């Protein structure tokens, strides 16, 4: 049996945003669960979540019939592949807490996806309302990724100080809320510095009109 120790602190460079995640791949279905998801991705649109110990304990209850079972111990989690892990043999992964006491379960091996509870149009309206009700600051900007994630628009900025391509998504006309949300989602992938990112989002918000259909 092989054993892998999953030390989340060894995988630096993560930024996390609140979201709900699920696995919906018949016959394997789990969640949704409260989580935080990394700006990093794997295999396209699959997310890397981390969980509180309460959620991990719920995962332990929900995976009793899974080929990959979660076990909760005092202070750490264990994932066992009794019938063969990635190499076809019994395999155990020990998941240690990170600096925030969160645990990655299946972060780069399970098909976790963001669980959408709304749509892009509603996300666009919520972002517009947010910037109408609060000063346009970086603190306000930090509330945008969870709104997008609730619509299944997961933000990914693995290199926030890389090449700034956000100018490609600047509005040149009035936008419907759905289009505005998708534009803001793309802007977050543009790797602008935070203040520039805020300025781009404000531009989109200022060009949003509620009485338009998506274009």
URDADA-V791803 format. One record per residue. N is the residue number from 1. PHI is phi in degrees with one decimal (NA if undefined). Layout:
N,PHI
N,PHI
//
This chain:
1,NA
2,-95.3
3,-126.9
4,-118.8
5,-97.7
6,-100.2
7,-101.8
8,-65.9
9,-67.7
10,-77.9
11,-110.3
12,-72.6
13,85.2
14,-88.8
15,-125.1
16,-122.6
17,-132.7
18,-63.9
19,-164.6
20,-113.7
21,-125.3
22,-150.7
23,-117.8
24,-132.0
25,-131.8
26,-49.9
27,-91.8
28,-91.6
29,-134.4
30,-140.8
31,87.1
32,-79.8
33,-126.1
34,-68.6
35,-156.4
36,-122.8
37,-114.5
38,-77.0
39,-67.8
40,-76.2
41,-129.3
42,-147.1
43,51.8
44,87.4
45,-102.1
46,-76.3
47,-102.4
48,-111.4
49,-97.6
50,-133.1
51,-130.7
52,-75.0
53,-65.2
54,-62.6
55,-69.3
56,-61.6
57,-65.0
58,-69.4
59,-60.5
60,-60.9
61,-72.2
62,-83.9
63,-110.7
64,-62.3
65,-103.9
66,-87.8
67,-70.8
68,-110.6
69,-100.9
70,-98.2
71,-122.8
72,-103.1
73,-117.5
74,-72.1
75,103.6
76,-155.2
77,-116.0
78,-135.3
79,-113.0
80,-114.1
81,-105.7
82,-68.0
83,-100.2
84,119.7
85,-91.7
86,-57.7
87,-101.9
88,79.6
89,-129.4
90,-52.0
91,-146.9
92,-128.0
93,-117.3
94,-96.0
95,-106.7
96,-91.7
97,-70.1
98,-87.8
99,-64.9
100,-101.7
101,60.0
102,-114.4
103,-126.6
104,-88.9
105,-112.1
106,64.2
107,-60.7
108,-127.5
109,-138.2
110,-100.0
111,-89.8
112,-71.7
113,-132.7
114,-66.8
115,-92.8
116,-79.3
117,-112.2
118,-149.2
119,-121.6
120,-64.1
121,-62.4
122,-66.8
123,-60.7
124,-61.4
125,-67.0
126,-65.6
127,-65.6
128,-60.6
129,-63.3
130,-56.5
131,-77.3
132,-78.8
133,-94.5
134,-125.4
135,-61.2
136,-76.6
137,-115.3
138,-63.7
139,-64.2
140,-66.5
141,-57.5
142,-64.4
143,-86.3
144,-74.5
145,-55.6
146,-63.3
147,-65.2
148,-64.6
149,-62.1
150,-64.5
151,-100.1
152,80.2
153,-99.8
154,-86.5
155,-77.9
156,-133.5
157,-132.8
158,-66.0
159,-133.8
160,-63.8
161,-109.4
162,-80.9
163,-62.8
164,-86.3
165,-113.8
166,-67.4
167,-63.0
168,-69.4
169,-117.2
170,-72.9
171,-72.7
172,-119.2
173,-161.9
174,-71.8
175,-115.6
176,-72.1
177,-54.3
178,-62.3
179,-64.8
180,-61.7
181,-61.8
182,-67.2
183,-66.9
184,-64.5
185,-60.7
186,-66.7
187,-60.9
188,-64.1
189,-87.4
190,-82.2
191,67.2
192,-79.3
193,-64.9
194,-56.4
195,-65.9
196,-64.5
197,-61.3
198,-59.1
199,-61.2
200,-67.2
201,-64.2
202,-59.5
203,-58.2
204,-66.2
205,-58.7
206,-68.4
207,-104.5
208,-98.8
209,-129.0
210,-73.5
211,-94.3
212,-105.3
213,-86.2
214,-59.9
215,-118.8
//
